[in-house]
């Protein structure tokens, strides 16, 4: 059942996650919004020496850009959001940051709390 998003900024990160997933042809796309309102979008990395989910990479991009925390995160995926992904969001954002799960069409399916 779809979840209604009332915050336009949350709709934006869901759209970014969906667009990244579609552009790269990946099974996932993710986006995060930092405390300054900047957004970071990513797809998964699957190299021999490095494996990161889309959400883990989006968090890493925020950290490497100097983000001090997160307001929200979104992931477009057909599977469950992994605990490791929620932990990455919690590591930077602290407890209580919402992670919006969305399907490939960009419809929000759940809001998970870290």
Secondary structure, 3 states (H helix, E strand, C coil): CCCCCCCHHHHHHHHHHHHHHHHHCCCEEEEEEECCCCEEEECCEECCCCEECHHHHHHHHHHHCCCCCEEEEEEEECCCCCHHHHHHHHHHHCCCCEEEEECCCCCEEEEEEC
